[in-house]
Amino acid sequence: MFSESLYRYWGGDILAANAFIGLNLVGALLLGMLVGYERSYQGRAAGMRTYGLVCMASTALTIFVGFAPLWYGGAHVRVTADPTRVVQGIVTGIGFLCAGVIMKDGLNIRGLTSAASIWAVAAVGILLGAGFYPAALLLALLCAACMSLLQRIEARLPGRASLKITVKFRAGHPPDLEEVVQRGRARGYRVLRESLTITFSDNQAVWRFGVVALERSRALSPDHMAEELSKDENIVSFSIAPVRH
């Protein structure tokens, strides 16, 4: 009796299904690593291992639904499998993982690209598990190209760069907001009034605010802006950092 049950799990059809699933998992690992390498190359926390695991898991959860008659060793058990519900579960689960890689620090939001690419690589695994191999390969290549090439193209297109500026003023010389706005406008920037935060310690005011270039090609570059600020006698210290999304 025990040998018969064991044979059901190691019979010809079961072994063939396991071999087929195994090949798909290897392919999913390679495609996930292909997309994850770009993130790893950019020094991101989510790299080849994360993407490979996500793609493999998505593939495994999708492909095994297609072998419902072989579940439990092919025993005569009524099993109803709905692939669409599996896909919904994968998308929901990946959403929690994607939320974990998004970090907000002041005006900076990091991890959006990594979160989107993890979600996309889950779709690669779903396509692979469903048997759409060319589409899965194409999606993986497009994801890698999107993250590596589009950033360069985007940098050359007209756009509005954002900067986060922190300025500490000398004691007894608080600035005027309208004066800061006018100075920013004269240098090609719009001061984001709603982003302004002011702290005060040791009789010195510290202003933190964001600015957006009205036109990236004509706005004063950060290095020239730093040179101007360093010559201002009323400024004790400052920092200029790009706002990343």
Buried (B, 14 or more C-beta within 10 A) or exposed (E): EEEEEEEBBEBEEBEEBBEEBEEBBEBBBBBBBBBBBBBBEEEBEBBBEBBBBBBBBBBBBBBBBBBBEBEEBBEEEEEEEEBEEBBEEBBEBBEEBBEEBBEEEEBBEBBBBBBBBBBBBBBBBBBBBBEBEEBBBEBBBEBBEBBBEEEEEEEEEEEEBBBBBBBBBBEEEBBEBEEBBEBBEEBBBBBBEEBEEEEEEEEBBBBBBBBBBBEBEEBBEBEEBBEEBEEBEEBBEBEBBEBBE
